[in-house]
């Protein structure tokens, strides 16, 4: 029986073209400059399918967790997908979709699917994750729009 993933998604409109948003998203070593919880150790040229990216995720209370993410899809300048975790517990498949809008802005969709043996543990946190991803989208918007002003 195929498992239905649990999903948390947030959509943010950014007043910049897709290419400008993409440059900030794939400059992983610059995430700490704008992302409130994630610091990654990879340059844009390392964003290729199969790459393993190390970094840290903070919980907002000062505690950090080391993470390793594996890039599973890159469609420049529209889509980036990475995975972390394990199907033995919880596997997160995080995707970033950039959709150009007719007015020259970008719709940024930040979405994560949770699969594995124990994804039900995520259910109580899904609404909070959606709010958190919306905050991350706001931080990305501020960074990109600040660079393009």
C-alpha positions as CSV (number, residue, x, y, z in Angstrom):
1,X,0.0,0.0,0.0
2,X,1.4,3.4,-1.0
3,X,1.8,5.8,1.8
4,X,0.3,9.3,1.5
5,X,2.8,11.9,2.6
6,X,2.0,14.5,5.1
7,X,2.7,17.9,3.6
8,X,3.3,21.5,4.9
9,X,3.3,24.2,2.3
10,X,3.5,28.0,2.2
11,X,3.4,30.4,-0.8
12,X,5.0,33.8,-0.9
13,X,4.9,36.5,-3.6
14,X,8.3,38.1,-4.2
15,X,8.6,41.4,-6.2
16,X,11.5,40.1,-8.3
17,X,12.0,37.9,-11.4
18,X,12.5,34.2,-11.0
19,X,16.2,34.4,-11.8
20,X,16.9,36.8,-8.9
21,X,15.0,34.6,-6.5
22,X,16.8,31.5,-7.8
23,X,20.2,33.1,-7.2
24,X,19.5,33.6,-3.6
25,X,17.9,30.2,-3.1
26,X,20.8,28.2,-4.6
27,X,23.5,30.3,-2.9
28,X,23.2,27.9,0.0
29,X,26.3,29.2,1.8
30,X,24.4,32.6,2.1
31,X,21.3,31.2,3.7
32,X,22.5,32.2,7.2
33,X,22.3,35.8,6.0
34,X,18.5,35.7,5.6
35,X,17.1,32.3,6.8
36,X,16.3,32.4,10.6
37,X,16.9,28.7,11.2
38,X,19.1,27.1,8.5
39,X,22.8,27.5,7.8
40,X,24.2,25.4,4.9
41,X,27.7,24.6,3.8
42,X,27.6,24.7,0.0
43,X,28.1,27.2,-2.8
44,X,25.6,27.6,-5.8
45,X,27.8,25.5,-8.1
46,X,27.5,22.5,-5.7
47,X,23.7,22.5,-6.2
48,X,23.5,19.4,-8.4
49,X,21.5,16.2,-8.2
50,X,23.2,13.7,-5.9
51,X,25.2,16.3,-3.9
52,X,25.1,15.9,-0.1
53,X,25.0,19.2,1.7
54,X,25.8,19.6,5.4
55,X,24.5,22.3,7.6
56,X,22.7,23.2,10.8
57,X,19.2,23.8,11.8
58,X,18.3,25.8,14.9
59,X,15.2,25.4,16.9
60,X,14.9,29.1,17.8
61,X,16.0,28.5,21.4
62,X,19.7,28.4,20.5
63,X,19.9,24.6,20.1
64,X,21.4,23.4,16.8
65,X,21.1,20.1,15.0
66,X,23.6,18.9,12.4
67,X,21.8,17.9,9.1
68,X,22.8,16.3,5.8
69,X,20.6,17.0,2.8
70,X,20.8,15.1,-0.5
71,X,19.8,17.1,-3.6
72,X,17.4,15.0,-5.6
73,X,16.1,17.4,-8.2
74,X,17.3,20.7,-9.8
75,X,15.5,22.4,-12.6
76,X,17.1,25.9,-12.8
77,X,15.7,28.4,-12.3
78,X,12.4,26.9,-11.3
79,X,12.7,23.9,-8.8
80,X,15.0,22.6,-6.2
81,X,14.3,19.5,-4.1
82,X,16.3,17.9,-1.3
83,X,15.8,15.1,1.1
84,X,16.9,14.5,4.7
85,X,16.2,11.9,7.3
86,X,15.3,8.2,6.8
87,X,12.3,6.1,5.8
88,X,13.0,4.1,9.0
89,X,11.8,7.1,10.9
90,X,10.8,10.3,9.0
91,X,12.1,11.3,5.6
92,X,11.5,14.9,4.7
93,X,11.5,15.8,1.0
94,X,11.7,19.6,0.8
95,X,10.9,21.5,-2.4
96,X,11.2,25.0,-3.5
97,X,9.2,26.0,-6.6
98,X,9.6,29.4,-8.3
99,X,6.8,30.3,-10.7
100,X,7.1,33.5,-12.8
101,X,4.0,35.7,-12.8
102,X,2.8,37.9,-15.6
103,X,3.6,41.1,-13.6
104,X,7.3,40.1,-13.3
105,X,7.0,38.9,-9.7
106,X,7.7,35.3,-8.5
107,X,5.4,33.0,-6.6
108,X,7.7,31.1,-4.2
109,X,6.3,27.8,-2.9
110,X,8.1,26.2,0.0
111,X,6.8,22.7,0.6
112,X,7.9,19.6,2.6
113,X,6.5,16.1,2.3
114,X,7.0,13.7,5.3
115,X,7.3,10.0,4.6
116,X,8.6,7.0,6.6
117,X,7.7,4.7,9.4
118,X,6.7,7.4,11.9
119,X,5.5,10.5,10.0
120,X,2.3,10.6,12.1
121,X,4.4,12.1,14.8
122,X,4.6,15.2,12.5
123,X,0.8,15.7,12.4
124,X,0.5,17.9,15.5
125,X,3.2,20.2,14.1
126,X,1.9,20.6,10.5
127,X,0.1,23.9,11.2
128,X,3.1,25.3,13.0
129,X,5.3,24.2,10.1
130,X,3.1,26.0,7.6
131,X,3.4,29.2,9.6
132,X,7.2,28.7,9.9
133,X,7.6,28.2,6.2
134,X,5.6,31.3,5.6
135,X,8.0,33.2,7.8
136,X,10.9,31.7,5.9
137,X,9.3,32.9,2.6
138,X,8.9,36.4,4.1
139,X,12.6,36.4,5.1
140,X,13.5,35.3,1.5
141,X,11.3,38.0,0.1
142,X,13.1,40.6,2.2
143,X,16.5,39.4,1.2
144,X,15.7,39.2,-2.6
145,X,13.9,42.5,-2.7
146,X,16.7,44.2,-0.7
147,X,19.2,43.0,-3.3
148,X,17.1,44.1,-6.3
149,X,16.3,47.6,-5.0
